[in-house]
Amino acid sequence: MSALPIVPFLIIFPFIVAFLMLIIPVNPKANRVRNAIAYISAVLIMIGVGILVAQWAMGGSQPIYLYANTEFADHMTLVGEFVLMIVVTFLSFKYHRAWVSILSIVPTLAIAYLEIWGPKTQSMEEMSRIYIDHLAILMCIIIGIIGSLIVIYAVGYMHGYHHYAHSWVADRRNYFFMVLFIFLGAMFGFVLSNSLTWIQFFWETTSVCSFLLIGYTREDIAIKNSFRALWMNLLGGCALTIGIFVFAYSQMSVSFQDLITYAVNADGGKKAIAMIPVALIAFAALTKAAQLPFSTWLLGAMVAPTPSSALLHSATMVKAGIYVLFRLAPAMHGTITGNMISFVGGFTFLAASFMAIAQSDGKKVLAMSTISNLGLMVACAGMGTPETIWAGSFLMIFHAVSKSLLFQDIGATENSLGSRDVEAMHGLLYRLPMLATCMFIGIAGMFLAPFGMLISKWSALRASVDENNIIMTLMVVFGSATTSFYWTKWLGKLIAVTNEKPVKDITKPNEKISIIIHTVMMIALCIFVPLLTTAYVQPMLNEMFTNGKGAQVLPTSILYLLVLLIVFVFAVPAIAYLFSKNMKANEKLSYMSGINTGHDDGFTNSFGGETKLQLSNYYFKDVFGQRKLMLPCQLLTASVIIVMLCMIIGGAF
C-alpha cells in the first residue's frame, strides 16, 4: 500500500483545530462556536481512526512502511523543535527557572546538527517515516477514542469548572482546548513515526503540552508542579537525543525499526554497542511513564483541571513511555537493560501501591494507582517475553479505559459534591446514583475478579513465575494485594447506607455521554477479551517476536469462563432488585451503645447529648505516607538506574 492519506490527517488536523481553538475569544457566544467545533473535531478524529483501522485491515493487517523522502516534513519538524525551544526558554526565564531551558536548548541544537550536518546515506534519505502495525493501531485507537471522548467531556466540565468550582481562575478555555488538540496530534505523530528524529519532536511536544496543561491556573503550586513535569520529561528527551546520536553515527540510520532489529540480532561486541541507544531510550521512557524516581511529576499534575488528568493518565503522555518500552521489549529480553527496566517497574508497582493506601484524596489515589499500574506494564516490557507483553497489552487497554472513566467521574462528582475526598463519598450510590454506579464499575474494572485488570495482573504473575524471576514474583504478589486494599476501602464508601440527602447532579449532558460510553466500553472489553486475544493481541505478538506464537498465558476456555462470570456479576444484583423492590420490609434501627436518635446515624450518650455516628477508613499515613516512602524509594531506584547505565555503557567500551 503506497500511502494512507488518513495518516497525515490524524497528525495535522488536530493542530489546525488547535489554532481555531486559540483564535476564538472567550465569551458566551464564542464559547458555543468553540464547543461545536470541539464536538465536530472529536467525532472526525474518531472517524479518522476508524478509517485508518479499516484501511489497514483491508490491506491484510500487515506492517506498513509509508512516506519516504519527506524533505518538507523533515524541515517542518525541525522548525517545530525550535518553536518548542523558544517557548520553553521564554517561560523558563519568565518564571525564574532559566536552568530548565538548557534541557530544551541542548537536544534541539543536537537534533538540528544531526539533521543538517549529520551522516547522510541513501538509506537514511529513503527511510520510511511512518510505520503502522498492530501496536501502532492499538495506540491510535486509545488516543483517538479515549482522547476524543475526553475532549467532549472537557466541553461541559470546563463550563462547570469556571462557574461553580474555580470561579477565581482566569477563563482561558481557548488556550486549554488548543493544548488538548495539540496533544492529540502529537500523540498520533509519536506512535505512527518510524523516524527517531520525528519521534523526538513529538516527544518534546507532548512534554511541553503537559507542562502547559498542569500550569493552567497559573497559581504558585501549579507553576511549581508544571516545571517539575517539564524538567523531568526534558531530561528524558536529552537521553533520547543521545541515543539517537549514538545509533545514527554507529549504524547510519535513524529508523526505530532498524534499531530494534539491530539490537535483537547483534551479538558479541556489537550487542554491547547496540544496547547503548536501547538503554538510553528506555531510560527516557521511564521519565515519560512517571516511574520512580520520576513519579512526582505525575502526582503534581493533579492541580490541573480533570480533563488534563484524564488525558495525561489514560490516553496520552504516560502511555507514550509504555509504547516505547513495548517496542523495545524484544531487544531488552535477558539483558542488563531489561533487568534494570523490569526492576524499576516492579518496584514502582509495589511502592506506589503502598503509598496509595495513605491517600484519601480521590485524584491522588487515582494518580498513585496510575503510577503503580504503569510500573507493572514497565516490568512486563523489561522482561521482554511474548507472555509478559500479552499481559502488558491488556493492562494498557483496560487501564486506559478505566482511568479515563474514573478521572472524568471524579471530576463530575467534585463539581456536584464540592469534594473529591473518598470520605465525602460515603453512601454516594444513594446521593449521586449515576455517577456512583459508573465509578463502581470503573473501580471494579481495576481490581475485582473477573474484570480485565485482574486477569492482566494474574497473567503478569504467571509470566514472572515462568521466567523464574523470584523478585518480580514477590513484587507482583504484594503489589496486587495492596492494590486490593485501597480499592476496597473506596468501594465500601460508595455502597455504604446513609441517611444523608441526595445531592443535585449538575453534570452536563456531554459529560454524562462520555462517562456512560466509557462505562459501556469497560464492560464490553471484559466480555470480548477472548475475541480481542485471538483477533488482535496474538497477531501483534507474532509481529513483535519470532517466537510469539502460543504466548497466551490463559487458555481461551478460561477466558470464556471469566466472561460467563462477568454476566453473573451484573445479572445477580439485577435479578435480586427486580424480585425485592416490591417486598415489604420491617426495618429495625441499629444498636449503637445508647438510645437511638431515630435516624440510625447517631445515639444519645450517657450525658444526654447526641453523638453522631461517623464511619471512616484508616489510611496509615504515618506508616505508608508519601512523605515517609517517596524519598527512600527515589534514592533506591535512582541508584539502580545509575549503576545499570554505567554497566551498559562501560561494557560497550
Secondary structure by P-SEA (a helix, b strand, c coil): ccccaaaaaaacaaaaaaaaaaaccccaaaaaaaaaaaaaaaaaaaaaaaaaaaaaaaaccccccccccaaaaaaaaaaaaaaaaaaaaaaaaaacaaaaaaaaaaaaaaaaaaaccccccccccccccccccaaaaaaaaaaaaaaaaaaaaaaaaaaaaacccccccccaaaaaaaaaaaaaaaaaaaaacccaaaaaaaaaaaaaaaaaaaaccccaaaaaaaaaaaaaaaaaaaaaaaaaaaaaaacccccaaaaaaaaaaccaaaaaaaaaaaaaaaaaaaaaaccccccccccccccccaaaaaaaccccaaaaaaaaaaaacccccccaaaaaaaaaaaaaaaaaaaaaaacccaaaaaaaaaaaaaaaaaaaaaaccaaaaaaaaaaaaaaaaaaaaaaaaaaaaaaaacccccccccccccccaaaaaaaaaaaaaaccccccaaaaaaaaaaaaaaacaaaaaaaaaaaaaaaaaaaaaaaaaaacccccccccccccaaaaaaaaaaaaaaaaaaaaaaaaaaacaaaaaaaacccccccccccaaaaaaaaaaaaaaaaaaaaaaaaccccccbbbbbbcccccccccccccccccbbbbbbbbbbcccccccccccaaaaaaaaaaaaaaaaaaaaaaac
